[in-house]
Amino acid sequence: MPSSVPHIVIAGGGFGGLEAALGLRQRLGEAARITLVADRDRFVFKPYLTYLPFGLALDQIELDLPAVAEAHGLHFIRARIDGLVPEQRRLQAGERTVPYDALVIATGARPRPEEIPGLREQAYGLWHEPDLQRLRAVLDGLQRGSDERPRHIAFLAPPASPWTGPLYELALMTDTWLTWQGVRNRVELTLMTAEPSFLAALGDHLHARIAHELDRRGITAYRGLAVTAVEPGVLHDAAGGRHRFDVLVAVPPYVAAVPWPTLPTDDRGFLRTRLASGQVEDGTDVHYAVGDATAFPVKQAIVALRQADAAAEHLAARLQRRTPAFSFDPSSFFTLEALDEALLALTPPGDAPLVPLPVGQARRQALRAGLPWRLDTSNPLYAGLLWKGTRTGIGVLRHLLRP
Ligand SMILES: Cc1cc2nc3c(=O)[nH]c(=O)nc-3n(C[C@H](O)[C@H](O)[C@H](O)COP(=O)(O)OP(=O)(O)OC[C@H]3O[C@@H](n4cnc5c(N)ncnc54)[C@H](O)[C@@H]3O)c2cc1C
């Protein structure tokens, strides 16, 4: 490839980074050098981490990034990024510098459990793969009935947890799993969240339906409960309340994974971007940001994919001196897995709330078969017939179910 073509660097190899890289390759072909820089050589399909306590193995939801990169003509660098020197257009990764003509930042968010004293030590963290695997041993213990003592499993979302969806999933999945094992009556389940309404990131329109679902399953749930500290077996809240638990499962507070002091960010380090194009609001037109690394309030894989597609389209159009064909579409959907069924949530608010879907097993199997195949076809994840079909289906549902 000629070195005269622009060099586009993608920082991060998760949903946003990989999608942006594949989207740019698809649009620009050989007219750009594309380098992917990530500190891990595995792509993890994070939405399926919630299956780990119920038997799914980590290697079933991982892809080898260098192999994916090679298959798509991307240069892969495994390195830990520290920051950038914007005026020199250089990414800094330890001793190494990576020059760029355009940069797409997709380094995601980093858990900061230490904001709540005791959380890291006392909770099984939804952010931490080994914790989810250890949780499986706890559930197995309950299944064998090795401990006759009634158990209380609490699911916690403290303040500054931007995406609580997996916590709700894990509570519902645990309920179903315990029912299947015939031990549900031995275990009390509680969900506690600092959110003003259940699954608030997607709007308050889901609250009543989720409250009903939790209640139907006998899961005691509290909202607006700001936990300030955790001690062994006890949670303390801001109003002076104490809440007992035997096993605690939590989503953490999050901050940006990489600090970008020379770029505009919010108080948690998330990058401020133009909604339509993903361009960082730094007055230049060479920096883009997508996914959890941005200040966009919904931190979801599907959002990262859509932002990455919009950024790839905008950047490619700029290089090809044409008008972008589309911009970022902030509507989204989320399937809340419960093992025995899934609930489909459509956003933005104002649309129909939650639709039950009988898709538990099918969803898992489709992923195992579908994800590697999808990447092998040289397509971005959020493109092509499969996603067009999904989008059309969601659009039809939205239309039919609108109140
Ligand atoms: C348990 C769980 C369940 C979830 N369930 C869902 C769901 O059902 N639906 C949904 O839509 N979303 C879900 N999410 C959220 C979703 O996974 C994230 O929104 C998505 O991963 C964001 O993609 P991203 O590319 O922005 O960041 P990430 O996927 O986090 O990728 C970040 C990339 O940057 C790299 N990186 C980070 N720091 C550095 C550094 N310093 N140097 C170099 N590289 C670095 C990482 O290695 C990684 O490659 C879930 C998340 C979790 C944790």
The ligand as an SDF file (V2000), in Angstrom:
LIG
                    3D

 53 58  0  0  0  0  0  0  0  0999 V2000
  -21.2500   -7.5010   31.7610 C   0  0  0  0  0  0  0  0  0  0  0  0
  -21.6250   -6.5420   30.6580 C   0  0  0  0  0  0  0  0  0  0  0  0
  -22.7940   -6.7580   29.9230 C   0  0  0  0  0  0  0  0  0  0  0  0
  -23.1760   -5.8660   28.9050 C   0  0  0  0  0  0  0  0  0  0  0  0
  -24.3470   -6.1080   28.2200 N   0  0  0  0  0  0  0  0  0  0  0  0
  -24.6620   -5.3220   27.1660 C   0  0  0  0  0  0  0  0  0  0  0  0
  -25.8100   -5.6230   26.3480 C   0  0  0  0  0  0  0  0  0  0  0  0
  -26.5370   -6.6010   26.5990 O   0  0  0  0  0  0  0  0  0  0  0  0
  -26.0780   -4.8260   25.2930 N   0  0  0  0  0  0  0  0  0  0  0  0
  -25.2990   -3.7690   24.9760 C   0  0  0  0  0  0  0  0  0  0  0  0
  -25.5670   -3.0970   23.9670 O   0  0  0  0  0  0  0  0  0  0  0  0
  -24.2100   -3.4430   25.7290 N   0  0  0  0  0  0  0  0  0  0  0  0
  -23.8710   -4.1940   26.8130 C   0  0  0  0  0  0  0  0  0  0  0  0
  -22.7730   -3.8940   27.5750 N   0  0  0  0  0  0  0  0  0  0  0  0
  -22.0180   -2.6610   27.2770 C   0  0  0  0  0  0  0  0  0  0  0  0
  -21.0600   -2.8800   26.1240 C   0  0  0  0  0  0  0  0  0  0  0  0
  -20.2630   -4.0150   26.3430 O   0  0  0  0  0  0  0  0  0  0  0  0
  -20.1970   -1.6340   25.9700 C   0  0  0  0  0  0  0  0  0  0  0  0
  -21.0320   -0.5200   25.7910 O   0  0  0  0  0  0  0  0  0  0  0  0
  -19.2750   -1.7940   24.7720 C   0  0  0  0  0  0  0  0  0  0  0  0
  -18.3280   -2.8170   25.0280 O   0  0  0  0  0  0  0  0  0  0  0  0
  -18.5660   -0.4740   24.4620 C   0  0  0  0  0  0  0  0  0  0  0  0
  -17.7130   -0.6850   23.3710 O   0  0  0  0  0  0  0  0  0  0  0  0
  -16.4000    0.2010   23.2140 P   0  0  0  0  0  0  0  0  0  0  0  0
  -15.7410   -0.2460   21.9470 O   0  0  0  0  0  0  0  0  0  0  0  0
  -16.7160    1.6250   23.3800 O   0  0  0  0  0  0  0  0  0  0  0  0
  -15.4860   -0.1990   24.4700 O   0  0  0  0  0  0  0  0  0  0  0  0
  -14.8830   -1.6000   24.8450 P   0  0  0  0  0  0  0  0  0  0  0  0
  -15.6870   -2.7120   24.3000 O   0  0  0  0  0  0  0  0  0  0  0  0
  -14.6830   -1.5360   26.3210 O   0  0  0  0  0  0  0  0  0  0  0  0
  -13.4720   -1.6410   24.1150 O   0  0  0  0  0  0  0  0  0  0  0  0
  -12.4170   -0.8090   24.5360 C   0  0  0  0  0  0  0  0  0  0  0  0
  -11.1480   -1.2330   23.8070 C   0  0  0  0  0  0  0  0  0  0  0  0
  -10.0990   -0.3290   24.1510 O   0  0  0  0  0  0  0  0  0  0  0  0
   -8.9810   -1.0550   24.6420 C   0  0  0  0  0  0  0  0  0  0  0  0
   -8.2970   -0.2040   25.6130 N   0  0  0  0  0  0  0  0  0  0  0  0
   -8.7580    0.2760   26.7830 C   0  0  0  0  0  0  0  0  0  0  0  0
   -7.8090    1.0110   27.4100 N   0  0  0  0  0  0  0  0  0  0  0  0
   -6.7210    0.9930   26.5830 C   0  0  0  0  0  0  0  0  0  0  0  0
   -5.4140    1.5550   26.6550 C   0  0  0  0  0  0  0  0  0  0  0  0
   -5.0110    2.3090   27.6810 N   0  0  0  0  0  0  0  0  0  0  0  0
   -4.5550    1.3250   25.6390 N   0  0  0  0  0  0  0  0  0  0  0  0
   -4.9240    0.5750   24.5750 C   0  0  0  0  0  0  0  0  0  0  0  0
   -6.1420    0.0160   24.4660 N   0  0  0  0  0  0  0  0  0  0  0  0
   -7.0280    0.2210   25.4490 C   0  0  0  0  0  0  0  0  0  0  0  0
   -9.5790   -2.3300   25.2230 C   0  0  0  0  0  0  0  0  0  0  0  0
   -8.6300   -3.3770   25.3110 O   0  0  0  0  0  0  0  0  0  0  0  0
  -10.6530   -2.6270   24.1790 C   0  0  0  0  0  0  0  0  0  0  0  0
  -10.0590   -3.2290   23.0490 O   0  0  0  0  0  0  0  0  0  0  0  0
  -22.3650   -4.7490   28.6080 C   0  0  0  0  0  0  0  0  0  0  0  0
  -21.1800   -4.5430   29.3220 C   0  0  0  0  0  0  0  0  0  0  0  0
  -20.8070   -5.4190   30.3400 C   0  0  0  0  0  0  0  0  0  0  0  0
  -19.5120   -5.1740   31.1100 C   0  0  0  0  0  0  0  0  0  0  0  0
  1  2  1  0
  2  3  1  0
  2 52  2  0
  3  4  2  0
  4  5  1  0
  4 50  1  0
  5  6  2  0
  6  7  1  0
  6 13  1  0
  7  8  2  0
  7  9  1  0
  9 10  1  0
 10 11  2  0
 10 12  1  0
 12 13  2  0
 13 14  1  0
 14 15  1  0
 14 50  1  0
 15 16  1  0
 16 17  1  0
 16 18  1  0
 18 19  1  0
 18 20  1  0
 20 21  1  0
 20 22  1  0
 22 23  1  0
 23 24  1  0
 24 25  2  0
 24 26  1  0
 24 27  1  0
 27 28  1  0
 28 29  2  0
 28 30  1  0
 28 31  1  0
 31 32  1  0
 32 33  1  0
 33 34  1  0
 33 48  1  0
 34 35  1  0
 35 36  1  0
 35 46  1  0
 36 37  1  0
 36 45  1  0
 37 38  2  0
 38 39  1  0
 39 40  1  0
 39 45  2  0
 40 41  1  0
 40 42  2  0
 42 43  1  0
 43 44  2  0
 44 45  1  0
 46 47  1  0
 46 48  1  0
 48 49  1  0
 50 51  2  0
 51 52  1  0
 52 53  1  0
M  END
$$$$
